[in-house]
Amino acid sequence: MPLLPSDERMAESLQDGKLTVRLVTPDRVLLDATADAVELPSAAGYLEALYGAAPLLAELGAGEVRLHGGSAGEQKFFVAWGFVEVLPERVTILAETAMHPDEIDRAAAETELKRGQELWSKAGDDGAKYDEANELTRKAEAELASAEGKPV
């Protein structure tokens, strides 16, 4: 039975100590490659996955996924919300939103940032509205920083 391309990458990564990295959204696969290291925005802060890392399942926050080395080379992707599974030889990122920084619509991100700020100012005593405002603002700020090539 022939190997599928992702099976070939997995076999290759096991031999050379590289992570197999897959970045998936509901409508497309953005990345299926190998890397030496992957930086990820979790809901609790940034984390880095290396080959041989302990297994981990984490909630994604808004920010940049940065890949270093391997067939992926140096790449960045903006992601927001979802989950990441880290296994010793593989990282699977399931994101609600993911795109290359040059795909980001800056005008839409600025509109979202203003909307988040407006929600914040109108939240009053409603904690849920504050949470929604913070989430919108955090995503828009990370999106704009990624589009401008600034650290997120």
C-alpha positions as CSV (number, residue, x, y, z in Angstrom):
1,M,0.0,0.0,0.0
2,P,1.6,3.4,-1.0
3,L,2.3,6.0,1.6
4,L,0.3,9.2,1.6
5,P,2.2,12.5,1.6
6,S,1.5,13.1,5.3
7,D,2.6,9.5,6.1
8,E,5.8,10.1,4.3
9,R,6.4,13.3,6.3
10,M,5.7,11.5,9.5
11,A,8.2,8.7,8.6
12,E,10.8,11.4,7.7
13,S,10.2,13.4,10.9
14,L,10.7,10.3,13.0
15,Q,14.1,9.7,11.4
16,D,15.4,13.2,11.7
17,G,13.9,14.4,15.0
18,K,11.6,17.0,13.4
19,L,8.0,17.7,14.3
20,T,5.3,17.1,11.8
21,V,3.1,20.2,11.9
22,R,-0.4,20.5,10.6
23,L,-2.5,23.8,10.7
24,V,-6.1,23.3,9.8
25,T,-9.2,25.5,9.8
26,P,-12.8,24.3,9.1
27,D,-12.4,25.2,5.4
28,R,-8.7,24.5,4.5
29,V,-5.4,23.0,5.4
30,L,-2.9,25.8,5.6
31,L,0.2,23.8,6.5
32,D,1.4,20.2,6.5
33,A,5.2,20.3,7.0
34,T,8.0,19.5,9.4
35,A,9.7,22.0,11.8
36,D,12.4,22.1,14.4
37,A,10.2,24.2,16.7
38,V,6.7,25.7,16.8
39,E,5.7,28.7,18.9
40,L,1.9,28.8,19.7
41,P,-0.5,31.3,21.3
42,S,-2.4,29.4,23.9
43,A,-5.2,31.0,25.9
44,A,-2.8,31.0,28.9
45,G,0.1,32.5,27.0
46,Y,2.7,31.5,24.4
47,L,4.2,28.1,24.4
48,E,6.9,26.4,22.3
49,A,6.8,22.8,21.1
50,L,10.0,20.9,20.3
51,Y,10.5,17.3,19.2
52,G,10.0,14.9,22.1
53,A,7.8,17.3,24.1
54,A,5.4,15.9,26.6
55,P,1.8,15.5,25.3
56,L,-0.4,18.5,25.7
57,L,-3.8,19.7,24.7
58,A,-4.4,23.4,25.0
59,E,-6.9,26.0,24.0
60,L,-5.6,28.4,21.3
61,G,-5.7,32.1,21.9
62,A,-5.3,34.9,19.3
63,G,-1.7,35.5,18.0
64,E,0.9,34.1,15.7
65,V,2.1,30.5,15.1
66,R,5.8,30.7,14.3
67,L,7.6,27.8,12.7
68,H,11.3,27.4,12.8
69,G,13.5,25.1,10.6
70,G,12.4,21.9,8.9
71,S,10.6,21.8,5.5
72,A,8.4,24.7,6.8
73,G,11.4,27.0,7.2
74,E,10.7,30.3,9.0
75,Q,7.0,30.9,8.6
76,K,4.2,32.8,10.5
77,F,0.5,32.4,10.5
78,F,-2.1,34.4,12.4
79,V,-4.5,32.2,14.3
80,A,-7.5,32.8,16.6
81,W,-9.4,30.4,18.8
82,G,-9.4,26.6,18.6
83,F,-7.2,23.9,20.0
84,V,-3.6,22.6,19.7
85,E,-2.5,19.0,20.3
86,V,1.2,18.6,21.0
87,L,2.6,15.0,20.9
88,P,6.3,14.1,21.0
89,E,6.6,13.9,17.2
90,R,3.6,16.0,16.0
91,V,1.7,19.3,16.5
92,T,-1.8,19.6,15.2
93,I,-3.4,23.0,15.3
94,L,-7.2,23.2,14.8
95,A,-8.0,26.9,14.5
96,E,-11.3,28.7,14.0
97,T,-9.3,31.4,12.1
98,A,-5.9,31.0,10.4
99,M,-4.2,32.9,7.7
100,H,-0.9,34.2,6.4
101,P,-0.2,37.8,7.7
102,D,-0.5,39.2,4.1
103,E,-4.1,37.8,3.9
104,I,-5.3,39.9,6.8
105,D,-7.8,42.6,6.0
106,R,-6.5,45.5,8.1
107,A,-9.7,47.6,7.6
108,A,-11.8,44.8,9.0
109,A,-9.5,44.3,11.9
110,E,-9.6,48.0,12.7
111,T,-13.4,47.9,12.6
112,E,-13.4,44.9,14.9
113,L,-11.0,46.7,17.3
114,K,-13.4,49.7,17.4
115,R,-16.3,47.4,18.0
116,G,-14.5,45.8,20.9
117,Q,-13.7,49.2,22.4
118,E,-17.4,50.3,22.1
119,L,-18.6,47.1,23.7
120,W,-16.2,47.7,26.6
121,S,-17.4,51.2,27.1
122,K,-21.1,50.1,27.1
123,A,-20.7,46.9,29.1
124,G,-21.8,48.5,32.4
125,D,-22.1,45.7,35.1
126,D,-22.4,42.9,32.6
127,G,-19.3,40.6,32.9
128,A,-20.2,38.6,29.8
129,K,-20.1,41.8,27.7
130,Y,-16.6,42.6,29.2
131,D,-15.4,39.2,28.2
132,E,-16.8,39.5,24.7
133,A,-15.2,43.0,24.4
134,N,-11.8,41.7,25.6
135,E,-11.9,38.7,23.2
136,L,-12.7,41.0,20.2
137,T,-10.1,43.5,21.2
138,R,-7.4,40.9,21.8
139,K,-8.1,39.2,18.4
140,A,-8.1,42.5,16.5
141,E,-4.9,43.8,18.2
142,A,-3.1,40.5,17.4
143,E,-4.4,40.5,13.8
144,L,-3.1,44.1,13.2
145,A,0.2,43.4,14.8
146,S,0.7,40.3,12.7
147,A,-0.3,42.2,9.5
148,E,2.3,44.9,10.4
149,G,5.0,42.4,11.2
150,K,5.2,43.5,14.8
151,P,5.6,41.1,17.7
152,V,2.2,39.8,18.9
